[in-house]
Amino acid sequence: MFFNLTLKISGSRYVKSNLHFLEICQVGVYLNQLISNEDHVLAKMAENMKEKFDKHWGDTEKMNKMVFIPCVLDPCHKFITLGFALRKMFGEKGAALEIGVRTYMESLFNEYTKPVDSDKNGQFSSTEVGTSDSRSVDSRSGGEFGNFFEELQKHTSEKGGASSKSELVKYLDEEIEVGKSDFDVLLWWKVNSPRFPIHSEMARDVLSIPVSNVASECAFSTGGRILDSFRISLTPKLVQALVCLQDWLRSEPQPISIEEDLDFLEQLEEDFIMPQLHGSNARSPIWNHYEKLEEKEDGSWTVKCIHCGRVAYYRTIMELPP
């Protein structure tokens, strides 16, 4: 279970924030079951793991409610699934936390609604000015009928007006998508964006938030070493060079294999080593840039750069590290 959880949460090529809390909830419930296990060793191990788990997920008052919003934005879950998971994990505190998440969801939706309302006011202000006179004339000319139309307009706006129900309420009132294992949440919001224009913008921003900062398939593997060539330990100068050349390196069509000996590279940067070609006594082409001044008994050399005149001391080696 823990392995599958790591793969789901640490994935980098699909949306995972909508399932993050549900997977965490599964871990919490599973640990609670193991604590009451008849195997005392397993139960003790589960207690230690649950203690660490509660340090991150035990205090409902300190939780960032943004963690729960992606689950609500998943049409397969919404508050139906989230409410059940919260009560399953936190008991009575879960019900209070659900109310807090609803309030947070509404405030977040209102933040996305404000720019849209301001744009509409700017676009339709001239139209409203042009039609206000005609409406006032109709109401005045109608006499008692004017009161009827006012009551009719009020009744329509309360019972079935377009603005009587916000997008958020409409979305939450709809039935959840059931029985779709290959459900694509991003595609759903793309297709339904005409129905929920404001809500889809919020879903676009929230669902794009990564849950983990390191992808599991790039950081480690139980089957073999798949570390990226430039995420392994490098000397400071090489790191600086890679940062400067990252645009060129990332555009390389073929994978770059870098095998290195950290001590060897550090000594090379400090001008302690003048390497020779691997498997032979032939000197490296780097010798072409130096003039030999003196050879010492320990096999080291005093050389001078033919370009800048810098004097350095080297010791030769028979081969490069494998």
VMD Tcl script that draws the C-alpha trace (Angstrom):
set ca {
  {0.00 0.00 0.00}
  {2.76 2.43 0.92}
  {4.56 1.75 -2.36}
  {1.43 2.42 -4.42}
  {0.75 5.54 -2.37}
  {4.24 6.84 -3.11}
  {3.78 6.28 -6.83}
  {0.41 8.06 -6.90}
  {1.42 11.08 -4.86}
  {4.89 11.48 -6.39}
  {3.79 11.14 -10.00}
  {4.70 13.97 -12.34}
  {2.75 13.25 -15.54}
  {-0.80 13.34 -14.24}
  {-3.00 15.24 -11.79}
  {-2.62 13.88 -8.27}
  {-3.73 16.66 -5.93}
  {-7.38 15.55 -6.15}
  {-6.48 12.15 -4.67}
  {-3.84 13.30 -2.21}
  {-5.94 13.56 0.93}
  {-7.91 10.40 0.16}
  {-4.66 8.45 -0.04}
  {-3.46 10.03 3.21}
  {-6.76 9.12 4.83}
  {-6.30 5.53 3.71}
  {-2.92 5.44 5.46}
  {-4.40 6.82 8.68}
  {-7.23 4.27 8.72}
  {-4.81 1.45 7.92}
  {-2.49 2.42 10.78}
  {-5.41 2.49 13.20}
  {-6.27 -1.05 12.16}
  {-2.69 -2.24 12.63}
  {-2.52 -0.77 16.14}
  {-5.17 -3.27 17.28}
  {-3.43 -6.17 15.53}
  {-2.75 -9.33 17.55}
  {0.89 -9.25 16.49}
  {2.46 -7.08 19.20}
  {5.54 -6.30 17.11}
  {3.42 -5.10 14.21}
  {1.13 -3.16 16.56}
  {4.09 -1.42 18.21}
  {5.51 -0.51 14.82}
  {2.13 0.90 13.79}
  {1.98 2.99 16.98}
  {5.35 4.56 16.19}
  {4.28 5.29 12.63}
  {0.95 6.72 13.79}
  {2.76 9.04 16.19}
  {4.77 10.49 13.32}
  {1.66 10.55 11.14}
  {-0.25 12.61 13.72}
  {2.50 15.22 13.81}
  {1.48 16.18 10.27}
  {-2.20 15.19 10.18}
  {-3.32 15.06 13.81}
  {-4.27 18.68 14.50}
  {-7.29 19.69 12.41}
  {-7.07 23.35 13.46}
  {-3.62 23.83 11.94}
  {-4.32 22.13 8.62}
  {-4.10 24.08 5.40}
  {-7.60 23.77 3.97}
  {-6.26 24.14 0.44}
  {-5.24 20.48 0.72}
  {-8.92 19.47 0.65}
  {-10.08 21.76 -2.18}
  {-8.75 19.58 -5.06}
  {-10.85 16.68 -3.77}
  {-13.96 18.87 -3.93}
  {-13.03 19.93 -7.47}
  {-13.03 16.29 -8.56}
  {-16.53 15.52 -9.95}
  {-16.10 11.93 -8.76}
  {-15.84 12.99 -5.11}
  {-16.92 16.52 -4.13}
  {-18.06 16.99 -0.52}
  {-19.77 13.60 -0.48}
  {-16.47 11.75 -0.46}
  {-14.52 14.39 1.42}
  {-17.04 14.56 4.27}
  {-16.99 10.78 4.68}
  {-13.17 10.70 4.68}
  {-12.90 13.52 7.23}
  {-15.33 11.86 9.64}
  {-13.64 8.50 9.13}
  {-10.24 9.94 9.95}
  {-11.01 12.56 12.61}
  {-14.42 11.57 14.00}
  {-16.43 14.49 15.37}
  {-13.63 16.92 14.54}
  {-14.00 15.86 10.92}
  {-17.54 17.25 10.75}
  {-16.36 20.63 12.04}
  {-13.46 20.55 9.60}
  {-15.87 19.91 6.71}
  {-17.79 23.06 7.62}
  {-14.53 25.01 7.62}
  {-13.62 23.62 4.21}
  {-17.01 24.67 2.81}
  {-16.51 28.20 4.11}
  {-13.00 28.29 2.65}
  {-14.31 26.99 -0.68}
  {-16.93 29.73 -0.85}
  {-14.42 32.47 -0.04}
  {-12.03 31.12 -2.68}
  {-14.82 31.04 -5.26}
  {-15.76 34.63 -4.40}
  {-12.19 35.72 -5.11}
  {-12.54 34.37 -8.65}
  {-15.99 35.93 -9.01}
  {-14.89 39.51 -8.23}
  {-12.87 40.09 -11.46}
  {-15.72 38.66 -13.56}
  {-18.32 40.90 -11.91}
  {-16.19 44.00 -12.45}
  {-15.75 43.14 -16.14}
  {-19.49 42.65 -16.58}
  {-20.27 45.96 -14.92}
  {-17.92 47.73 -17.29}
  {-19.31 46.02 -20.38}
  {-23.01 46.43 -19.66}
  {-23.11 49.80 -17.93}
  {-23.91 51.60 -21.18}
  {-26.65 49.11 -22.04}
  {-28.28 49.50 -18.65}
  {-28.31 53.28 -19.01}
  {-30.02 53.01 -22.39}
  {-32.75 50.64 -21.18}
  {-33.47 52.17 -17.78}
  {-35.63 54.92 -19.26}
  {-37.85 52.52 -21.17}
  {-38.39 50.36 -18.10}
  {-39.35 53.35 -16.01}
  {-41.79 54.49 -18.68}
  {-43.38 51.04 -18.83}
  {-43.83 50.89 -15.07}
  {-45.31 54.39 -14.91}
  {-47.64 53.90 -17.83}
  {-48.89 50.62 -16.45}
  {-50.29 52.13 -13.28}
  {-51.29 49.26 -11.07}
  {-49.88 46.87 -13.64}
  {-46.45 48.27 -12.85}
  {-46.61 46.74 -9.39}
  {-47.52 43.43 -10.97}
  {-44.42 43.41 -13.17}
  {-42.24 44.34 -10.21}
  {-43.63 41.44 -8.21}
  {-43.26 39.15 -11.21}
  {-39.62 40.14 -11.68}
  {-38.89 39.60 -7.99}
  {-40.55 36.18 -8.03}
  {-38.63 35.13 -11.14}
  {-35.25 36.16 -9.73}
  {-35.91 34.34 -6.46}
  {-37.22 31.09 -7.92}
  {-35.49 30.62 -11.25}
  {-33.29 33.56 -12.11}
  {-29.88 32.95 -13.61}
  {-28.12 34.70 -10.74}
  {-30.19 33.06 -7.97}
  {-27.84 30.07 -7.92}
  {-24.10 30.45 -8.11}
  {-21.86 28.18 -10.15}
  {-20.48 26.69 -6.97}
  {-23.92 25.64 -5.72}
  {-24.88 24.25 -9.13}
  {-21.68 22.21 -9.29}
  {-22.05 20.81 -5.78}
  {-25.74 19.97 -6.31}
  {-25.06 17.87 -9.40}
  {-24.62 14.13 -9.03}
  {-21.06 12.85 -8.84}
  {-19.44 10.87 -11.65}
  {-19.59 7.21 -10.59}
  {-17.90 4.09 -11.90}
  {-15.20 5.65 -14.07}
  {-11.76 4.31 -13.17}
  {-10.05 6.14 -16.05}
  {-11.76 9.45 -15.33}
  {-9.83 12.49 -16.62}
  {-10.60 15.40 -14.30}
  {-8.85 17.96 -16.51}
  {-10.81 16.85 -19.58}
  {-14.06 17.06 -17.61}
  {-13.41 20.67 -16.64}
  {-12.39 21.51 -20.18}
  {-15.63 20.12 -21.59}
  {-17.79 21.71 -18.89}
  {-16.05 25.09 -18.83}
  {-18.97 26.75 -20.74}
  {-21.30 25.66 -17.92}
  {-18.90 26.64 -15.13}
  {-16.64 29.39 -16.54}
  {-15.56 30.77 -13.15}
  {-15.35 27.41 -11.45}
  {-13.25 25.96 -14.28}
  {-10.67 28.72 -13.85}
  {-10.40 27.91 -10.17}
  {-10.08 24.19 -10.96}
  {-7.35 24.93 -13.49}
  {-5.27 26.80 -10.91}
  {-5.87 24.50 -7.96}
  {-5.43 21.16 -9.74}
  {-2.11 22.31 -11.21}
  {-0.54 22.64 -7.75}
  {2.00 19.80 -7.26}
  {1.61 17.73 -4.11}
  {5.27 16.67 -3.88}
  {8.37 18.57 -4.95}
  {10.31 15.49 -6.14}
  {8.92 12.94 -8.56}
  {9.49 9.35 -7.47}
  {10.26 8.12 -10.98}
  {13.03 10.72 -11.24}
  {14.43 10.48 -7.72}
  {14.68 6.76 -6.97}
  {13.73 3.30 -8.15}
  {13.74 -0.11 -6.46}
  {14.61 -1.78 -9.74}
  {17.72 0.16 -10.62}
  {19.45 3.49 -10.62}
  {17.55 6.00 -12.72}
  {18.90 9.17 -11.16}
  {19.19 12.02 -13.58}
  {22.80 12.67 -14.58}
  {22.71 16.18 -13.16}
  {21.06 15.41 -9.81}
  {24.01 13.45 -8.44}
  {26.75 15.01 -6.29}
  {28.90 17.44 -8.24}
  {31.66 19.82 -7.32}
  {30.73 23.51 -6.93}
  {32.41 24.57 -10.17}
  {30.65 21.89 -12.19}
  {27.31 22.85 -10.66}
  {27.91 26.46 -11.66}
  {28.83 25.39 -15.19}
  {25.72 23.20 -15.50}
  {23.50 26.06 -14.36}
  {24.97 28.31 -17.03}
  {24.65 25.66 -19.74}
  {21.28 24.18 -18.72}
  {19.50 25.35 -21.88}
  {21.97 23.52 -24.09}
  {22.06 20.41 -21.94}
  {18.28 20.07 -21.73}
  {17.98 20.25 -25.50}
  {20.27 17.24 -25.92}
  {18.25 14.56 -27.78}
  {20.32 11.67 -26.40}
  {20.67 10.89 -22.66}
  {23.95 12.09 -21.20}
  {25.87 9.58 -19.10}
  {28.21 11.14 -16.57}
  {30.45 8.79 -14.57}
  {32.59 10.57 -12.06}
  {34.87 10.33 -9.08}
  {34.20 13.29 -6.80}
  {37.69 13.33 -5.25}
  {39.29 13.12 -8.67}
  {37.27 16.07 -9.97}
  {38.02 18.18 -6.92}
  {41.74 17.51 -7.28}
  {41.54 18.26 -10.98}
  {39.89 21.61 -10.28}
  {42.58 22.43 -7.73}
  {45.31 21.76 -10.33}
  {46.71 18.66 -8.63}
  {46.25 16.19 -11.46}
  {47.29 16.14 -15.10}
  {45.43 13.07 -16.45}
  {46.64 10.66 -19.07}
  {44.52 8.78 -21.56}
  {42.73 5.70 -20.22}
  {44.57 2.43 -20.79}
  {47.72 3.96 -22.32}
  {50.78 6.01 -21.53}
  {49.76 8.68 -24.02}
  {49.24 12.07 -22.49}
  {45.92 13.83 -22.48}
  {45.41 16.64 -25.05}
  {45.33 19.03 -22.12}
  {49.15 18.79 -22.08}
  {49.20 20.76 -25.33}
  {48.26 23.87 -23.38}
  {51.15 23.64 -20.89}
  {54.93 23.95 -21.05}
  {56.93 21.63 -18.79}
  {59.36 23.51 -16.53}
  {60.63 20.93 -14.02}
  {60.17 17.25 -13.16}
  {60.48 16.21 -9.51}
  {61.49 12.90 -7.94}
  {57.94 12.07 -6.77}
  {56.72 12.17 -10.37}
  {55.09 15.59 -10.15}
  {55.64 18.33 -12.68}
  {55.96 22.08 -12.64}
  {54.27 23.45 -15.74}
  {53.26 26.81 -17.15}
  {50.18 27.64 -19.19}
  {51.15 28.81 -22.67}
  {48.12 31.12 -22.82}
  {48.18 33.02 -19.53}
  {51.57 32.10 -18.07}
  {50.10 30.56 -14.94}
  {52.43 28.13 -13.12}
  {50.91 24.93 -11.69}
  {52.06 21.69 -10.14}
  {50.76 18.35 -11.39}
  {51.25 14.68 -10.74}
  {50.53 12.22 -13.55}
  {48.37 9.14 -13.23}
  {48.22 6.09 -15.46}
  {44.48 6.12 -16.12}
  {41.31 7.95 -15.45}
  {38.78 6.57 -12.95}
  {36.38 4.02 -14.50}
}
mol new
graphics top color blue
foreach p $ca { graphics top sphere $p radius 0.5 }
foreach p [lrange $ca 0 end-1] q [lrange $ca 1 end] { graphics top cylinder $p $q radius 0.2 }
display resetview
